[in-house]
Amino acid sequence: MLNVETLSKSYRDINILNQLSFHVEPGEIIGLVGENGAGKSTLLQILATIAKPSNGTVTLNDLSYAKQYKEIRKWIGFVPQDVAIWEELTVEENMLFFEKLSWSNRTKDELKKLCIDMNLSKWTEPVKTLSGGMKRKLNLAISLIHQPKLLLLDEPTVGIDLKSRKEIGAYLKKQAKEHKVMVIYTSHDMDEIQDICHRVICIGNDPFYHNMLQKSGKEIISI
Ligand SMILES: Nc1ncnc2c1ncn2[C@@H]1O[C@H](COP(=O)(O)OP(=O)(O)OP(=O)(O)O)[C@@H](O)[C@H]1O
């Protein structure tokens, strides 16, 4: 379980996140919404151990972010907003490269299956020839190589076609259900949030998001 208690983050004197508390159970997909600049990416970066909170405590399966962040990193998959893969290499070469960087040992067949499960079939094609949606799928497949328990996705489907979005959504649901992965997912697409997420964290007081979410009938965690 991921447990966040009274977490705050300031940059210089500016308060970005203020006393957030929430938890995520294994197998849950949590949507993270809020207006531009609300602090969604900042929260994901803290949960990915890339940024430190100014105050508060975070634990993942009772491991402390403050004291055991190296151990915690083994259990986290993080897909930032920008796609970070090698354009000149093929899908296969990218998967093999990132497997070497990861702490787990996966066979080539297992890596290929990860891609096929996501409907990413162009195993021997150079990444530069893939569409934006396929690149995002590859980015997601890379984040799953080490079988994380917490998957953090910063707008993973922005700018990609509806079919690929649906495929990514279906894949995330499968990961959550079958492998009890906890997923935290930012998106500005309310239909997608409605379709994929069990609960929604809404950062900030923007009434637009609160109204939209209330109509959706989803359980809202307002912070
Ligand atoms: N390293 C930093 N130093 C100073 N301020 C920062 C830093 N990183 C983010 N900020 C500020 O923190 C606020 C929250 O940024 P963040 O990127 O977390 O918002 P967001 O909700 O993800 O926005 P968007 O929807 O546009 O991606 C913004 O005002 C941003 O300018």
The ligand as a Gaussian input file, in Angstrom:
#p B3LYP/6-31G(d) Opt

LIG

0 1
 N       11.840000      22.925000      -9.988000
 C       10.944000      23.894000      -9.794000
 N       11.283000      25.085000      -9.250000
 C       10.354000      26.029000      -9.044000
 N        9.056000      25.896000      -9.328000
 C        8.654000      24.735000      -9.870000
 C        9.560000      23.676000     -10.139000
 N        8.857000      22.631000     -10.675000
 C        7.578000      23.028000     -10.746000
 N        7.452000      24.300000     -10.279000
 C        6.202000      25.053000     -10.161000
 O        5.314000      24.262000      -9.404000
 C        3.969000      24.430000      -9.904000
 C        3.369000      23.068000     -10.167000
 O        3.998000      22.502000     -11.314000
 P        3.615000      21.052000     -11.866000
 O        4.434000      20.824000     -13.094000
 O        3.725000      20.093000     -10.764000
 O        2.083000      21.273000     -12.240000
 P        1.103000      20.326000     -13.075000
 O       -0.162000      20.248000     -12.306000
 O        1.783000      19.051000     -13.406000
 O        0.885000      21.177000     -14.401000
 P        0.554000      20.703000     -15.917000
 O       -0.879000      20.244000     -15.945000
 O        0.741000      21.981000     -16.693000
 O        1.540000      19.640000     -16.305000
 C        4.056000      25.336000     -11.129000
 O        3.725000      26.647000     -10.731000
 C        5.518000      25.251000     -11.510000
 O        5.943000      26.448000     -12.120000

